[in-house]
Amino acid sequence: MFPDGRLDVKNAATYIGLSEKTLAMMRCEGSGPKFIKLGRIFYFREDLDAWIRSGRVSSTAQQVRLVSAS
């Protein structure tokens, strides 16, 4: 992690338990966490946490966002 809290793609994927390939697909679809491109792609930990929290549900009957298996 960088001093400002940025995570590169590899570390962001590890942090949220997805593959780098899945994160790339989600960036293309616009369905994943917010990111910033400064030559390379970075994620802020607070954006990853917010994205995870946004998918919380209170029962299995609720629709859950689909994440491809990788």
N, C-alpha and C positions, 0 to 999 in steps of 0.2 A: 504494500500500500504506500502511496505517495504521502508526503507530509500534509497535503490539503485534503486527504481522505479519498483520493481517486484510486480506483482499482482497474487494472488492465482486464482485458476480456477473460484471460485464463483464471485470474483470481476472482473475478466477479462470478464466473460460472461455478467455481468451487464453492464460493460463499453461499449461492442460492441453490446449489445442488442440481444444476443443469449442465449440459455439455456446451462447449464453445459453439458447436455447429447449431444447436438449438437456439442459442442467443443470436447467432447470425441470421437464422431464419426469422426469428421474432423481430429483429431490427428491420428486415425487409418488409414484413407484414405490418409493422407498427403496433404489434401486440405485446411487446415486452416492456421492460423497465426503461426509463429515460436514460439517455446516454449523451456523451459529448464526443465530438471528433476533433482532435487537435493533431492532425497527421495520423495518429492512431486513435482507436476508440477506447474511451474510458467510461466507467460508471462511478457514481458517487454512492457510498454505502447507504446514505439516507434515502436515495432514490430506490435502491434495491429493497430496503426495508419497507418503504411505502408501497412498492409494487407487490411485495409479498402480502402485506396487510390488506391490500385492496382485493385480494382473492379469498379472504376469509368467508366462510359460510357457517351457518348454525345447524344445518342438517344435511344428510346425504341426498335428500330429495331436491335440494337447491342445485341449480346449474353451476358447474365449475368450469373455469376456462380450460380449454384443451391445450395441453403441452405435449408435443410429439415425443415419442420415446426415441431416445438416441443412445 
